[in-house]
Amino acid sequence: MRIDQIQIHRVRMPLVYPFRTAFDDAYAVESVLVKLTSNGVSGWGEAAPWESPFYCSEWAGGVFLLIKDWLGPRLLHREIDSSVQLQERLAPFKGNPFAKAGLDLAWWDLHTRIAGVPLWQALGGRGPEAEVGADFGVMESIDVLIETIARAFQEGFKRVKLKFRPGWGLEMVEAVRKAFPSGVFHVDCNSAYRLSDLDLFRQLDRFNLAMIEQPLAHDDLIDHAKLQQSIATPVCLDESITSVEKAEKAIAVGACRWINIKPGRVGGITTAVKILRKAESSGIPCWIGGMLESAIGASHCLALATLPNMLYPSDVFPSERFYAKDLGSPEIRLARPSVIRAFDGAGIACEPDPRELELRKVESCTLR
């Protein structure tokens, strides 16, 4: 199919309350929406590296410019008949997986809309539903956190992810485990620690956590392997897995027992599926992470979460969890406790609400 037009929108979406992690306290999420059009049919993608290069080296303003000035023109007026072909066109540009993912996700939505099939089905999903979990950042107090977790379990969520950072660490986990002795929990460190903190992670072993997500440096594999050899709790890699090659190396050196796959972080759905298959053949289970995207990006994550070897509830959230009004329409909602169902229709069956897009837009451009 020939790419006739590319629209790019950088948007800023206010959160209903701050989302505090080891690398930042976020009050809004900046993302880049990409619309590819071919012969009158359009598909949408979303890249959400946030507004500052704290999570990774990319940021929304840079992603917008890169797609506008370099990546978009590389695809415009070209026949792009497969996602592999799209990735090959973008391969000469070093790194920048979030920028590439915005185009890759939009291509997949466009492709499946033209084919008239849901994205989850085209990817080989087990069905339109995926199990999801609850995710809580640093809060005002441990008491508030425990009250919030109690509501999540009452609502039927089967696991809870806890952000873990200096000052919100062992004491917090100990209090949570005491309050919920049989609950399924894991902690997400967002690269805040180093191997010199080994004693801290050894102490976490006594809390029977499902995993410790990205404890060490964002680009590290070797120290993660040493850490995994030294503790009983499974290590899950997130930021360190940016490509198929990094996943292969992580598995080879024993750096993790789980992999969190975020389509934005790895360059799109095309690469995400390859990583998933490599992990499955190596006996490494996976789950899908998110970047607090709008319903557009969340719908792509949801489609991936339906695939085989997704063996832990994924980070796909109801829209109301973070936004008073989601930019995407329809909004993401729970189908039943701890389960979200993909929208009926071709592709992701979701696109921006025109009014919300106008309200949240920081800058836009159209390549024709």
N, C-alpha and C positions, 0 to 999 in steps of 0.2 A: 504494500500500500504506500502511496505517495503522501508525504507529510506536506500539506498545503499551507498550514499556519500553526504558529506556536504562540500561545499567550502565557505570560509569566506575571504572577502577582506575589509581592512580598506583603505578608499580613502580620498583624500583632493582635493576639487574642488574650484578653485579660482573664486571669484565673480567679475562681471564686474565693480562694485563699492561697497564701504563699505555699509553694512546694519547695521544701528545704532538703538539700542533699549535701553530700560531702564536698561538692565542687561549687555550689552556688545556692542562693536563695532566689527563686524565680517568682515574680509577681504577674508575669505574662509570658506567653510562648510566641516566639516569632517563627514563622515557617514560610516556605515558598510553594505556592500552588502553580502547577504546570498543566496547560491544556493543549493537547495535540489534536489537530483536525485533519481528516482525510476524506475527501469527497463528501463533505457535508456532515460527517459523523465525528464526534469528539470524545476524547477520553481524558480523565483527570488523574494527576499524580500529586503527591505532596512530599516535600523534604523539610524536616523540622530539626535542624541542628541547633536551634535556639539563637538568641540574639548576640551572644558572645562566644568566643572560642574557648570555653571552659570544658565542656564535655569532650570535644575533639578540636582539631585545628580549623574546622570549618565554622562559619556562622551565616545567618540568614542573608545579611546584606551581601556577603561575598558570593554565596550561592546564586543569588539573583543576578549579579553582574556576570558571573562565569557562564551561566546558561544564556544570558542575553548576548554576550559578546563572543563567546567561543563555542560552547557545546550546541546551543540551538542552531546557529548557522551551519554547523556540521551535518545536521539532519534535515534542514529545511529544503524542500523540493527534491528530496531523495526518496527512492523506493526502499522502504524498510519493511521487509516481509517476515522477519523473525527477530526475536529478542536477542539472539546471538549476533545477528547482523548489526543491531543497534549498538550492542556492547563493543563490537569490533570497530565501529565508526568512532566511538568515544575513547577507545583504548590508548591512542597516542597521548592523551592528556593525563598527566601523572596524578595519582591520588584522587582527591575530591569525590569520594563515594556518595555523599549526600546529594551533590549537584547531579551526578549521573543517575542516582536513584529517582530523582524527581521526573526525569525523562523516561526512565525504564518503567516506572509504575504507570505513568500516563500511557505509554505504549501498550502495556498489558490491558489496561482498561479499554483503550480504543480497539485493540485487536479482538477482545472478547465481546465487545458491543457489536462490532461488525459481524462476528460469527454467531451472535445471538445466544451465547451461553454465559452462565455466571462464572466469574473469575475462579471461585473455589473449585468448580467442576473442571474447568480447563486445566487447573494445576494438579488435578488428581486427588482432591480432598475426599475424606470419608463421608462427608455430608455437609449441610449448610451450617451446622452448629459447632461451637468450640467452647471448651471449658475455660473459664477465666478466674483470676484471683483478685485479691484486694492488695493495695499498695499504699503505704503510709510513710510520709516524710517525717522530718523532725518537727515535733509539736511543742506547744507551750509548756507542757509538763508531761511526766510519765502517767499521771492520773488521767489526763485528757486522752492520751494515747490508748490506755487500757479501756476506757469507756468507748472509744471509737472502734477498737478491735472487737469488743463485745457486740456492738451493733452489727459489724460485718459478719461475725459468726451467726448471729441471730437471723440475718438476712440470707444465710445459706452458703456463704463463701467458704471454700474448703481449704484455702491456704492464704497466708498473709505474708507480704514482703515488707521488711522493715529497713528503712535507710539507717545506715550505721556510719558514724563519724566521730572524731575526737570530741569528747564532751557529751556524746549521745551513743554510748557503747555498751560495755559490759553491764553496768548498772541497769540500763534500760532493758537489755535482753533478760537479765535475771528476774526483773520485776514482771516482765511479760510472761516468761515461762512459769513463774510462780502462780500467776493469775489464770493461765491456760495450760495446765500440765500436759494435755493431750493434743493441743492445737498444732497444726503444721505451719511452721515459720521458716523463713530464710532471711538472711541479712544481705544488703547491697552496700558495698563499701565505696563504689565509684572511684577506685584507684587511690584512695586516701592514705594507704599504708605501704610499708616496705618490709622486706624480709627480716629486718632487725626487730619487727614487731611480732616475731614468731610466738613468743610466750603468750601474747594476747590471743592469738588464734588457737593455741593449745587450750586456753581456758574456755574458749567457745565450744570445744568438743563436748563438754558436760551438759550442754543444753539441747542436744539431740536435734540440731537444725537440719533442714532438708539440704541446704547448701550454703556456701559463702560466695556471693557474687562479686567478681572483680575486686579482690582484696588489694592487689598490688598495682604497679604502674600500668598505665593505659596501653603501652606498647610492649609489655614484657611477656615472655613465655618461660624463660629459663628459671627465674626465681619462683614463678607460680608452680613449676614442676617440683622444685625443692620444697616449697610449702606443702604441696599435696602429699609428698612422701612423708612429711613430718606430722600430719594431723589426720584424724579419722573422718572429719566432716568433709563431704565432697566440695571441691572447688568448681565454681561455674565461671566461665570466661564470657565477657561481654565486650568491653571496649577493645580488648586485645585481638578480637576476631574481626578483621576488616576485609578478608578475602578468602578464597578457597585455599590459597597457598598457606596463609597464616593458620587456618583451621587444620590443614594437614600436618603442619609442624607442631601445633599444640597437641594434637593427638599422638604424634610420633614420640614426643618427649615426655608424655604423661602429665601435661600441665593442667588438665581438668578432667572431671567426670561428667560434667554437663556443659552444654553450649547454649547461650542465649543468642537468638538470631533476631536482629533488627534490620529490616530491609533497607532503611536509610543508611545505616552504618556500613553495610557491605556492598552498596552500589546498586541495590534494586532487587526485585523478585528473582530475576534470572540467576544472580549469584547466590541469593538466599537458598534457592532450591538445590543448587549444586552442593552447597555446604551441608544442607540437611541430608542429602543422599550420602555424602562422604562420611558424615557422623554416624548415620544409620549402619553403613557397612562396617564401621569400626566399633560398633557397640556403644556409642556415645549418645545418650538421649538428649533431646532439645526441647526448647519452648520459645515462644515469640515474645520479644520485648517491644516496648513502644517509647515514643518521645512526647507523649501528651498531644499527639496530632489531633486535628479536627476529625470529624466523622469520615472525611475522605481518606486520609492516611490510615485511620483506624480500620477502615473497611479492607484495605490491602493487607494489613497485619492479620485481620480476622481470616481472610482467605488462606493465608499461609498457616494459620493455627489449626486449620482443619486437616492438614496433611498427616500421613503416617509418621511415626517417631516423634510426634509432639506429645511428650509423656508427663508434662507438668502444666498446671493451669497457666495460661498466658496473660501478659499485661495488655489486655484490651479492655477499655473501661466504658461504662455508660457515660454519655455526654454530660449529664448533670453532675457527675463526679468532679469535674474540673471547670465546667463552663456554665454560666447562667443561660446562655444561648449558643449552641454550637454553630460554627460557620457552615458546616456541611448539612445537607438536607437529603433524606430524613436523618434524624438524630439516632445515635446508637443507644439501644435500650436492652435491658436484660429480657430474655425470652422466658426464663425461669431462674431460680436461684443458681448463681455461679455459671450460667450459660448465656452466651450471646449468639444470635442467629444472623447469618448474612442476609442482606436485603434480597427480596425476590426481584429477578430481572437480569438482563445481560450485563456483563462487566461487574463493576462494584455497585451499580444502581444507585449511586450517590453523587451529588455535585454541589457546588457552593450555592447557598441561599443568596440571591442577588443583593438583597438589602444588607445582609450581614457582611458580604464581601465588600460592599461600598463603605460600610462603617469601619471595617478592620483593615482596609487596604493602606499600606504605607507608600508603595510605588508599584507601577505596572508598566508593561510594554507588550507590544504585539509584533512578532516577526512574520512578515508575509512574503 
